[in-house]
């Protein structure tokens, strides 16, 4: 038994060591905040970033990483559950417990406040998503219900697709379809304004990570234990699953690297992992730069197939050179 354990340890060391020998990090690109980042999202083109810091300050930073707008403190409804920028960067969406505030970024002005409710009278907002044309807004609730609001017609359809909090939402490129993932372990694809699922997949544990490839063809989903699947977005067919030697890994943020065959994932700790998504093979895992113990990646942006930028909860922007992997 002693020899068997020693062999396994040696193999693990070899696998981890081979990945960590390649230095991907190009260092800290910028320090956005000194007070920590609770929520953070890149704009679609990666030029701007919206953050919520530990004092609940909501800020937008431009391509020079200079703050260009901060929501007035007296206009922020606490707690802030989610923030996002529209694809054209004209709209800032801020979600509180039961209220979604929409701001004009250009005018730095509040456009409207929209209340949302769940089926349960005590339900609060757990996730939001905006279609690429700024027309449709998804507002998920922690009772498992979902609001499908058309911002032009002011119509809202609400139904209850899950039995536990919905924490993951993603539109397709057309805004006609969207996917949900929740703590009940269910992942499903829907047509907007329809209560009938196109398909659904049931995992054994809560969904901790979900992302759609930029071309809208693939969906990555991870549950809270050891199921990490890459699915065909349209059909839900399993394409591959991620393979690693540990008993389980916790996955948080994830991003497909378009044109490279790679998938980037973050953990609940200060780690970034890179995978070959066609085979599910792990390329390696690297430690991110942090100021404090327990810092994690809050969002990622793919600049091109060779460059990944991460934002972590210490407010650090770090750049990664993925082309270094080709030299392995």
HUCORPE-V94601 format. One record per residue. N is the residue number from 1. RES is the residue in one letter. SS is DSSP state (@ for helix, = for strand, . for the rest). PSI is psi in radians with two decimals (NA if undefined). BURIAL is 1 if it has 24 or more other ideal C-beta (glycine too) atoms within 12 Angstrom, else 0. Layout:
{{N	RES	SS	PSI	BURIAL} {N	RES	SS	PSI	BURIAL}}
This chain:
{{1	X	.	-0.68	0} {2	X	@	-0.78	0} {3	X	@	-0.64	0} {4	X	@	-0.79	0} {5	X	@	-0.69	0} {6	X	@	-0.68	0} {7	X	@	-0.78	0} {8	X	@	-0.75	0} {9	X	@	-0.71	0} {10	X	@	-0.71	0} {11	X	@	-0.72	0} {12	X	@	-0.74	0} {13	X	@	-0.69	0} {14	X	@	-0.79	0} {15	X	@	-0.86	0} {16	X	@	-0.71	0} {17	X	@	-0.71	0} {18	X	@	-0.71	0} {19	X	@	-0.71	1} {20	X	@	-0.21	0} {21	X	.	-0.44	0} {22	X	.	2.11	0} {23	X	.	1.83	0} {24	X	.	-0.59	1} {25	X	=	2.30	1} {26	X	=	0.15	0} {27	X	=	-3.14	0} {28	X	=	2.15	0} {29	X	=	-0.66	1} {30	X	=	2.75	1} {31	X	=	1.81	0} {32	X	.	-0.70	1} {33	X	.	2.50	1} {34	X	.	-0.09	0} {35	X	.	0.21	0} {36	X	.	2.61	1} {37	X	=	2.10	1} {38	X	=	-0.80	1} {39	X	=	2.52	1} {40	X	=	2.44	1} {41	X	=	2.36	1} {42	X	=	2.58	1} {43	X	.	2.94	1} {44	X	.	-0.66	1} {45	X	.	-0.02	0} {46	X	.	-0.04	1} {47	X	.	-0.68	0} {48	X	.	2.76	1} {49	X	=	2.35	1} {50	X	=	2.37	1} {51	X	=	2.72	1} {52	X	=	2.09	1} {53	X	=	-3.07	1} {54	X	.	-0.25	0} {55	X	.	0.15	0} {56	X	.	0.34	1} {57	X	.	2.25	1} {58	X	=	2.09	1} {59	X	=	2.62	1} {60	X	=	2.26	1} {61	X	=	2.46	1} {62	X	.	-2.95	0} {63	X	.	-0.35	0} {64	X	.	0.06	0} {65	X	.	0.56	1} {66	X	.	2.44	0} {67	X	=	2.15	0} {68	X	=	-0.25	0} {69	X	=	2.44	1} {70	X	=	2.25	1} {71	X	.	2.24	1} {72	X	.	2.38	0} {73	X	@	-0.61	0} {74	X	@	-0.10	0} {75	X	@	-0.01	1} {76	X	.	2.12	1} {77	X	.	1.98	1} {78	X	.	2.61	0} {79	X	.	2.69	0} {80	X	.	2.09	1} {81	X	.	-0.58	1} {82	X	=	2.63	1} {83	X	=	2.61	1} {84	X	=	2.72	1} {85	X	=	2.48	1} {86	X	.	2.79	1} {87	X	.	-0.58	1} {88	X	.	0.02	0} {89	X	.	0.29	1} {90	X	.	-0.30	1} {91	X	=	2.31	1} {92	X	=	2.18	1} {93	X	=	2.18	1} {94	X	=	2.14	1} {95	X	=	2.22	1} {96	X	.	-2.71	1} {97	X	.	-0.76	1} {98	X	.	0.27	1} {99	X	=	2.32	1} {100	X	=	2.15	1} {101	X	=	2.30	1} {102	X	=	2.17	1} {103	X	=	2.52	1} {104	X	=	2.06	0} {105	X	.	-0.71	1} {106	X	.	-0.76	0} {107	X	.	-0.16	0} {108	X	.	0.82	0} {109	X	=	2.47	0} {110	X	=	2.17	1} {111	X	=	-0.85	0} {112	X	=	2.72	0} {113	X	=	2.28	0} {114	X	=	2.07	1} {115	X	=	2.51	0} {116	X	.	2.55	1} {117	X	.	2.82	1} {118	X	.	-2.97	1} {119	X	.	-0.74	0} {120	X	.	2.39	0} {121	X	.	-0.29	0} {122	X	.	0.07	0} {123	X	.	2.54	1} {124	X	.	2.86	1} {125	X	=	2.36	1} {126	X	=	-0.33	1} {127	X	=	2.69	1} {128	X	=	2.72	1} {129	X	=	2.54	1} {130	X	=	2.35	1} {131	X	.	2.79	1} {132	X	.	-0.39	1} {133	X	.	0.13	0} {134	X	.	0.24	1} {135	X	.	-0.67	1} {136	X	=	2.38	1} {137	X	=	2.22	1} {138	X	=	2.27	1} {139	X	=	1.87	1} {140	X	=	2.66	1} {141	X	=	2.76	1} {142	X	.	0.05	1} {143	X	.	0.04	1} {144	X	.	0.03	1} {145	X	.	2.88	1} {146	X	=	2.30	1} {147	X	=	2.29	1} {148	X	=	1.69	1} {149	X	=	2.35	1} {150	X	=	1.97	0} {151	X	.	-0.30	1} {152	X	.	-0.82	0} {153	X	.	-0.24	0} {154	X	.	0.27	0} {155	X	.	2.53	0} {156	X	=	2.26	1} {157	X	=	2.27	1} {158	X	=	2.35	1} {159	X	=	3.10	1} {160	X	.	1.49	1} {161	X	.	-0.25	1} {162	X	.	2.83	1} {163	X	.	-0.10	0} {164	X	.	2.99	1} {165	X	.	2.34	1} {166	X	=	2.11	1} {167	X	=	-0.09	1} {168	X	=	2.22	1} {169	X	=	2.48	1} {170	X	=	2.20	1} {171	X	=	2.76	1} {172	X	.	-3.09	1} {173	X	.	-0.38	0} {174	X	.	-0.35	0} {175	X	.	0.07	1} {176	X	.	-0.52	0} {177	X	=	2.73	1} {178	X	=	2.79	1} {179	X	=	2.54	1} {180	X	=	2.60	1} {181	X	=	2.42	1} {182	X	=	3.05	1} {183	X	.	-0.22	1} {184	X	.	0.01	1} {185	X	.	0.05	1} {186	X	=	2.36	1} {187	X	=	2.32	1} {188	X	=	2.65	1} {189	X	=	2.39	1} {190	X	=	2.70	1} {191	X	=	2.45	0} {192	X	.	2.38	1} {193	X	.	0.18	1} {194	X	.	2.41	0} {195	X	.	0.06	0} {196	X	.	2.13	0} {197	X	=	2.44	0} {198	X	=	-0.73	1} {199	X	=	2.87	1} {200	X	=	2.60	1} {201	X	=	2.31	1} {202	X	=	2.12	0} {203	X	.	2.81	1} {204	X	.	-0.39	0} {205	X	.	3.02	1} {206	X	.	2.59	1} {207	X	=	2.16	1} {208	X	=	-0.29	1} {209	X	=	2.45	1} {210	X	=	2.30	1} {211	X	=	2.65	1} {212	X	=	2.44	1} {213	X	.	2.73	1} {214	X	.	-0.57	1} {215	X	.	-0.03	0} {216	X	.	0.27	1} {217	X	.	-0.42	0} {218	X	=	2.65	1} {219	X	=	2.20	1} {220	X	=	2.27	1} {221	X	=	2.40	1} {222	X	=	2.42	1} {223	X	=	-3.12	1} {224	X	.	0.06	1} {225	X	.	-1.45	0} {226	X	.	0.44	0} {227	X	.	1.91	1} {228	X	=	1.80	1} {229	X	=	2.52	1} {230	X	=	2.09	1} {231	X	=	2.72	1} {232	X	=	2.17	1} {233	X	.	-0.72	1} {234	X	.	-0.64	1} {235	X	.	-0.36	0} {236	X	.	0.08	1} {237	X	.	2.38	0} {238	X	=	2.14	0} {239	X	=	-0.78	1} {240	X	=	2.96	0} {241	X	=	2.73	1} {242	X	.	2.50	1} {243	X	=	2.28	0} {244	X	.	2.85	1} {245	X	.	-0.38	0} {246	X	.	2.80	0} {247	X	.	-0.71	0} {248	X	.	2.81	0} {249	X	.	2.56	1} {250	X	.	2.19	1} {251	X	.	2.38	1} {252	X	.	-1.63	1} {253	X	.	2.65	1} {254	X	=	2.66	1} {255	X	=	2.24	1} {256	X	=	2.37	1} {257	X	=	1.72	1} {258	X	.	2.31	1} {259	X	.	0.05	0} {260	X	.	-0.25	1} {261	X	.	0.28	1} {262	X	=	2.68	1} {263	X	=	2.29	1} {264	X	=	2.39	1} {265	X	=	2.68	1} {266	X	=	2.77	1} {267	X	.	3.14	1} {268	X	.	-0.17	0} {269	X	.	-2.91	0} {270	X	.	0.97	1} {271	X	=	2.51	1} {272	X	=	2.25	1} {273	X	=	2.55	1} {274	X	=	2.39	1} {275	X	=	2.66	1} {276	X	=	1.92	1} {277	X	.	-0.32	1} {278	X	.	-0.60	0} {279	X	.	-0.33	0} {280	X	.	0.12	1} {281	X	=	2.39	1} {282	X	=	2.17	1} {283	X	=	-0.72	1} {284	X	=	2.97	1} {285	X	=	2.36	1} {286	X	=	2.68	1} {287	X	=	2.37	1} {288	X	.	2.80	1} {289	X	.	2.26	1} {290	X	.	2.85	1} {291	X	.	-0.45	0} {292	X	.	2.63	0} {293	X	.	2.46	0} {294	X	.	0.06	0} {295	X	.	2.48	1} {296	X	.	2.83	1} {297	X	=	2.25	1} {298	X	=	-0.36	1} {299	X	=	2.82	1} {300	X	=	2.68	1} {301	X	=	2.34	1} {302	X	=	1.83	1} {303	X	=	-0.74	1} {304	X	=	-3.10	0} {305	X	.	-0.25	0} {306	X	.	-0.08	0} {307	X	=	2.20	1} {308	X	=	2.42	1} {309	X	=	2.31	1} {310	X	=	2.57	1} {311	X	=	2.22	1} {312	X	=	3.04	1} {313	X	.	-0.13	1} {314	X	.	0.02	1} {315	X	.	0.29	1} {316	X	=	2.26	1} {317	X	=	2.18	1} {318	X	=	2.39	1} {319	X	=	2.46	1} {320	X	=	2.28	1} {321	X	=	1.68	1} {322	X	@	-0.31	1} {323	X	@	-0.31	0} {324	X	@	-0.40	1} {325	X	@	-0.44	1} {326	X	@	-0.29	0} {327	X	@	-0.05	0} {328	X	.	NA	0}}
